[in-house]
């Protein structure tokens, strides 16, 4: 049986791999490849954030005492990363 932890860990690794692809492309001087891999990374990370915020966090916050806890901190981190993605190069 696949757990939510398994699913989210797998998705984190998928995002990490896109980032690693961008790094490898940069090291090779492949600017187009780096740009394409980073675009995939950004899209994957945004989808991951959306899944956490729309599905996982509400379920966690339904538990007593979970409001304003780790999910709120992570939402703040998501906001910071979205701002970095939106910043001009």
N, C-alpha and C positions, 0 to 999 in steps of 0.2 A: 504494500500500500504506500502510495506517495503522500507525504505530509506537506503541509504548507511550508514548513521549514525547508524541506527538500526542494520544493518548487522555487522558493525565493533564493535559496543558495545557488541553484542552477542558473537562475536569471542573473544574479550578481556575477557569476563566472562568465556568462555570455557577454555582459557589459564590459567586464575586464578584458576579455579577449579582443573586442573591437578596439579598445584603447591600446592594447598591446600591438595590434595590427597597425594602428596609426603611428606608434612609436617606431616600429620596425621600418615602416615606409619612410619616415623622416630620416632615420639613420642611413637609409639607402639613397637618400636624395630624391625620392619619389614623391614629389609634392602633390600630384593629383591623387595618388593612392592614399597618401596621408589624409588629404581632405575628405576623400570618400569614406575612409574608415572612421574618421572622426565624426562625420555626419551620421554614420550608422551607430556609433557610440552614443551620440547625443539623442538620437531617436529612441534607442533602447533604454537609456537612462530615464528619459522623460516618461516612457511607457511604464517603466518599473516604479517610478515615483507615483504615477497615477494609480497603479494597482495597489500600492501600499496605502495611499491616502483614501481611496474609494472603497477598498475591500477589507484590507487587513486592519488598518487603524480603527475603523468604526467597531469592528468585532472586539479588538483589544479594549477599547474605551468603554465597551458595554460592561466590562467586568468592574466590580466595585473598586473604587480608589485609583482607577487608571487614568482619569482625566487629568490633563496638565502634567503628565509624566513623560516617559520616554517618547511617546508618539508626538508630543508637542515639540520636544527638542528636535526630533527628526524632521518634522515639518519645517522648522526653522532652517535646518541644513538644506532641505530641498529648495526652499526659497532662495537661499544664498547661491546654490548651484544654478538654479534657473536664471538668476541675475547675471551670473558669469557667462552662461550660454548666450544671453541676450546682448551682452556688452560688445561694442564694436571691436574688431581685431586691432 
